[in-house]
Amino acid sequence: MTGQTDFGGDWTLEKLERVRKYLVAYTKIMNNQSWIESFAYIDAFAGTGYQSLKQDDNPNQPLFPELIEEEPLHFVDGSARIALQVEPRFKKYIFVEKDPSRYQELQKLREQFPDRASDILIVNADANTYLQDLCEKNWKRRRAVLFLDPFGMQVTWDTIQAIAQTKAIDLWYLFPLGIGVSRLLKRDGNINLAWRNRLDKVFGEPAWYDVFYKTYAELNLLGEQQRIVKIGDFDTISQYFVRRLKTIFPGVADNPLPLFNSTNNPLFLLCFASANERGAETAIKIAQDILKR
């Protein structure tokens, strides 16, 4: 296993175990709902199905050294394989992967889970484009759990809105708290246009700037000068994103889980939101219990 690294250690296992617990609870409930035609598990960044990645497979890896932990002792099942192992089972599985090589690797899941092969849909597409199109379908008698586990800031607010508008999907979202958003927030507030646009797309509005920065007026020899100070720490960012989710989802977990690497740096925020108005109360109760630290 020389040269092989694993994305995360305990934090990777932690996120997967929390999602797995929800999937088990979800399928038990859905299997008793005779009026529902189908309920699916959707993984929009399905990868290879394992939480393990060779160092030379990822050109972005040097930008996120805190993601790299000790060399793993074994492969860890990823979210796609975990969902396929859940009992009671889902009626359908949709795995989306943009990278062609990882898309090909996902094809092996049909061989590894032959009893579910006919219900596995593997899609080679951009996650935002595919999900927005999927969310426009008729969801009246369909339900789903969607897991968004991007490597960085690929998910746009337009996609999150589309998910909420289905009124049918429960969302688990690994929000890029430390590896994405926080990195772009310069201390002096001087954020270049490309980064501003990226943050606008993630949050769905430009108002984040006034939440994360404060302008002070100071008097000096040159007269009154303005000084911009960053006040947006990890807690502020987390609370702001939860508030944004609450503007479009009928149910949002109030206790999203920050996930840290071995040096105690926050990497992601595991968030949960339910678009299903009728089932949101139950969904939130289950998710908040699972998210407890």
C-alpha positions as CSV (number, residue, x, y, z in Angstrom):
1,M,0.0,0.0,0.0
2,T,3.0,2.3,-0.5
3,G,2.1,5.8,-1.7
4,Q,-1.6,5.2,-0.8
5,T,-3.4,7.7,1.5
6,D,-6.8,7.8,2.9
7,F,-9.2,10.8,3.0
8,G,-9.5,11.2,6.7
9,G,-9.3,8.8,9.5
10,D,-11.9,9.0,12.3
11,W,-13.8,11.9,10.7
12,T,-14.4,9.9,7.5
13,L,-15.7,6.9,9.5
14,E,-17.8,9.3,11.6
15,K,-19.6,10.9,8.7
16,L,-20.3,7.6,7.0
17,E,-21.6,6.0,10.2
18,R,-23.9,8.9,10.9
19,V,-25.4,8.7,7.4
20,R,-25.6,4.9,7.6
21,K,-27.7,5.1,10.8
22,Y,-30.1,7.5,9.1
23,L,-30.4,5.3,6.0
24,V,-31.3,2.3,8.2
25,A,-34.0,4.3,10.0
26,Y,-35.3,5.8,6.7
27,T,-35.7,2.5,4.9
28,K,-37.6,1.0,7.8
29,I,-40.1,3.8,7.7
30,M,-40.4,3.9,4.0
31,N,-41.0,0.2,3.7
32,N,-44.2,0.7,5.7
33,Q,-45.5,3.5,3.4
34,S,-47.7,1.6,0.8
35,W,-48.6,4.8,-1.0
36,I,-45.1,5.5,-2.1
37,E,-44.2,4.2,-5.5
38,S,-40.4,4.3,-5.0
39,F,-37.7,5.6,-2.6
40,A,-34.1,6.0,-3.7
41,Y,-30.7,6.6,-2.4
42,I,-28.8,9.2,-4.4
43,D,-25.1,9.8,-4.2
44,A,-24.0,12.8,-6.3
45,F,-20.2,12.4,-5.8
46,A,-20.1,8.6,-5.6
47,G,-16.4,8.2,-6.4
48,T,-15.1,4.6,-6.5
49,G,-17.3,3.4,-3.7
50,Y,-14.3,3.2,-1.3
51,Q,-13.0,6.0,0.9
52,S,-9.4,5.5,-0.3
53,L,-7.5,7.5,-2.9
54,K,-4.1,7.3,-4.4
55,Q,-2.0,10.5,-4.0
56,D,-1.4,10.9,-7.7
57,D,-5.1,10.5,-8.5
58,N,-6.0,13.9,-7.2
59,P,-4.3,17.0,-8.6
60,N,-5.9,19.2,-6.0
61,Q,-4.5,17.3,-3.1
62,P,-1.6,19.6,-2.3
63,L,-4.1,22.4,-1.7
64,F,-5.6,20.4,1.2
65,P,-2.8,18.8,3.2
66,E,-4.9,18.6,6.3
67,L,-7.1,16.0,4.6
68,I,-4.3,13.5,4.5
69,E,-4.0,11.2,7.4
70,E,-1.8,8.3,8.3
71,E,-1.5,5.5,5.7
72,P,-4.7,3.4,6.1
73,L,-4.5,-0.2,7.3
74,H,-7.5,-1.2,5.2
75,F,-10.0,0.0,2.7
76,V,-13.1,1.6,4.2
77,D,-16.5,1.2,2.5
78,G,-17.6,4.5,1.0
79,S,-21.2,5.9,1.0
80,A,-22.2,4.0,-2.2
81,R,-21.3,0.6,-0.8
82,I,-22.8,1.4,2.6
83,A,-26.1,2.4,1.0
84,L,-26.2,-0.9,-0.9
85,Q,-25.6,-2.9,2.3
86,V,-28.5,-1.2,4.2
87,E,-31.4,-3.4,5.2
88,P,-34.3,-3.0,4.5
89,R,-33.0,-2.0,1.1
90,F,-33.8,1.0,-1.1
91,K,-36.0,0.5,-4.2
92,K,-33.5,2.4,-6.4
93,Y,-29.8,3.6,-6.2
94,I,-28.5,6.5,-8.2
95,F,-24.8,7.1,-8.3
96,V,-23.4,10.2,-10.1
97,E,-19.7,10.6,-10.9
98,K,-18.2,13.1,-13.3
99,D,-14.7,11.6,-13.5
100,P,-14.7,8.9,-16.3
101,S,-12.3,6.6,-14.5
102,R,-14.2,6.6,-11.3
103,Y,-17.4,6.2,-13.2
104,Q,-16.0,3.0,-14.7
105,E,-15.0,1.8,-11.2
106,L,-18.6,2.3,-10.0
107,Q,-19.8,-0.2,-12.6
108,K,-18.3,-2.9,-10.5
109,L,-21.0,-2.3,-7.9
110,R,-23.4,-4.2,-10.1
111,E,-21.2,-7.3,-9.9
112,Q,-20.6,-6.9,-6.2
113,F,-24.3,-6.5,-5.4
114,P,-26.0,-8.8,-8.0
115,D,-29.4,-8.8,-6.2
116,R,-29.6,-5.0,-6.5
117,A,-27.9,-4.7,-10.0
118,S,-31.1,-4.0,-11.9
119,D,-32.0,-1.1,-9.5
120,I,-28.6,0.6,-9.7
121,L,-28.3,3.6,-12.0
122,I,-24.8,4.9,-12.6
123,V,-24.5,8.3,-14.2
124,N,-21.5,10.0,-15.8
125,A,-22.4,13.6,-15.4
126,D,-21.8,16.9,-13.6
127,A,-23.6,16.7,-10.2
128,N,-25.2,20.1,-10.3
129,T,-26.6,19.7,-13.8
130,Y,-27.9,16.2,-13.2
131,L,-29.5,16.9,-9.9
132,Q,-31.2,20.0,-11.0
133,D,-32.7,18.1,-13.9
134,L,-33.7,15.1,-11.7
135,C,-35.4,17.5,-9.2
136,E,-37.7,18.7,-11.9
137,K,-39.3,15.3,-12.2
138,N,-42.6,14.3,-10.6
139,W,-41.9,13.6,-6.9
140,K,-45.5,13.3,-5.7
141,R,-45.3,9.6,-4.9
142,R,-41.5,9.3,-4.8
143,R,-39.0,10.0,-2.0
144,A,-35.2,9.9,-1.7
145,V,-32.2,10.5,0.6
146,L,-29.5,12.5,-1.2
147,F,-25.9,12.5,0.1
148,L,-23.7,15.4,-1.2
149,D,-20.1,14.7,-0.3
150,P,-18.1,17.0,-2.6
151,F,-14.3,17.3,-2.4
152,G,-14.6,21.1,-2.3
153,M,-17.1,23.9,-3.2
154,Q,-18.6,22.2,-6.3
155,V,-22.3,22.3,-5.1
156,T,-24.1,25.5,-6.0
157,W,-27.1,27.1,-4.2
158,D,-29.2,26.6,-7.3
159,T,-28.9,22.9,-6.7
160,I,-29.7,23.1,-3.0
161,Q,-32.8,25.1,-4.0
162,A,-33.9,22.5,-6.6
163,I,-33.6,19.8,-3.9
164,A,-35.8,21.8,-1.5
165,Q,-38.4,22.4,-4.2
166,T,-39.0,18.7,-4.7
167,K,-40.7,18.6,-1.2
168,A,-39.6,14.9,-1.2
169,I,-35.8,14.6,-0.7
170,D,-33.9,14.3,2.6
171,L,-30.5,15.9,2.2
172,W,-27.2,15.1,3.9
173,Y,-24.6,17.6,2.9
174,L,-21.0,17.6,3.8
175,F,-20.5,21.4,3.6
176,P,-16.9,22.5,2.9
177,L,-16.5,24.6,6.0
178,G,-12.7,24.5,6.6
179,I,-11.4,23.2,3.3
180,G,-13.4,25.6,1.2
181,V,-15.3,28.6,2.6
182,S,-13.0,29.6,5.4
183,R,-10.0,29.5,3.1
184,L,-11.4,32.1,0.8
185,L,-12.2,34.6,3.6
186,K,-9.2,36.8,3.6
187,R,-8.5,38.5,6.9
188,D,-8.5,42.0,5.4
189,G,-11.7,41.3,3.4
190,N,-9.9,41.9,0.1
191,I,-11.4,38.9,-1.7
192,N,-10.8,38.7,-5.5
193,L,-13.8,38.6,-7.8
194,A,-13.5,34.9,-8.7
195,W,-13.6,33.9,-5.1
196,R,-16.5,36.3,-4.4
197,N,-18.5,34.7,-7.2
198,R,-17.7,31.2,-5.9
199,L,-19.0,32.2,-2.4
200,D,-22.1,33.8,-3.9
201,K,-22.9,30.5,-5.7
202,V,-22.3,28.5,-2.5
203,F,-24.5,30.7,-0.3
204,G,-27.0,31.8,-2.9
205,E,-26.5,35.5,-2.1
206,P,-23.7,38.1,-1.6
207,A,-24.9,39.0,1.9
208,W,-22.4,36.6,3.4
209,Y,-19.8,39.4,3.2
210,D,-21.6,41.7,5.7
211,V,-22.0,38.7,8.0
212,F,-18.3,37.7,8.0
213,Y,-16.8,41.2,8.0
214,K,-17.2,44.4,9.9
215,T,-16.1,47.8,8.9
216,Y,-14.6,50.2,11.5
217,A,-14.0,53.9,11.2
218,E,-10.6,55.0,12.7
219,L,-9.1,58.4,13.1
220,N,-5.4,58.9,12.3
221,L,-3.1,61.6,10.9
222,L,-4.7,61.2,7.5
223,G,-8.2,61.7,8.9
224,E,-10.9,59.1,9.1
225,Q,-10.0,55.8,7.6
226,Q,-12.0,52.6,7.2
227,R,-10.7,49.3,8.4
228,I,-12.3,46.0,7.5
229,V,-12.0,43.1,10.0
230,K,-12.9,39.5,9.5
231,I,-15.4,38.4,12.2
232,G,-16.5,35.2,10.5
233,D,-15.1,32.3,12.4
234,F,-16.1,28.6,11.9
235,D,-19.1,29.0,14.2
236,T,-20.3,32.1,12.4
237,I,-20.0,30.4,9.0
238,S,-21.9,27.3,10.3
239,Q,-24.7,29.3,11.8
240,Y,-25.1,31.4,8.7
241,F,-25.3,28.4,6.4
242,V,-27.9,26.7,8.6
243,R,-30.0,29.9,8.5
244,R,-29.7,29.8,4.7
245,L,-31.0,26.3,4.6
246,K,-33.9,27.2,6.8
247,T,-35.0,29.8,4.2
248,I,-35.9,27.0,1.7
249,F,-36.3,23.7,3.7
250,P,-39.3,23.0,6.0
251,G,-36.9,21.1,8.3
252,V,-33.3,21.7,9.1
253,A,-31.2,20.1,11.9
254,D,-30.0,22.7,14.3
255,N,-26.9,20.7,15.4
256,P,-24.8,20.2,12.3
257,L,-21.7,18.2,13.1
258,P,-18.2,19.8,12.5
259,L,-15.7,17.2,11.4
260,F,-12.0,17.6,12.3
261,N,-8.8,16.1,11.1
262,S,-6.2,14.6,13.4
263,T,-4.7,18.0,14.1
264,N,-8.1,19.3,15.2
265,N,-8.6,21.5,12.1
266,P,-12.3,21.7,11.1
267,L,-12.7,20.4,7.6
268,F,-16.4,19.9,6.9
269,L,-19.8,20.5,8.5
270,L,-22.2,17.6,8.2
271,C,-25.7,19.1,7.7
272,F,-29.1,17.7,7.4
273,A,-32.3,19.2,5.8
274,S,-35.6,17.7,4.9
275,A,-37.7,18.9,1.9
276,N,-40.7,16.7,2.8
277,E,-43.1,18.9,4.7
278,R,-45.2,16.0,6.0
279,G,-42.2,14.0,7.2
280,A,-39.8,16.8,8.2
281,E,-40.6,16.7,11.9
282,T,-39.8,13.0,12.2
283,A,-36.8,13.3,9.9
284,I,-35.3,16.1,11.9
285,K,-35.9,14.3,15.2
286,I,-34.0,11.3,13.9
287,A,-31.2,13.3,12.3
288,Q,-30.6,15.5,15.3
289,D,-30.3,12.5,17.5
290,I,-27.8,11.0,15.1
291,L,-25.8,14.2,14.9
292,K,-25.3,14.5,18.6
293,R,-21.6,14.6,19.5
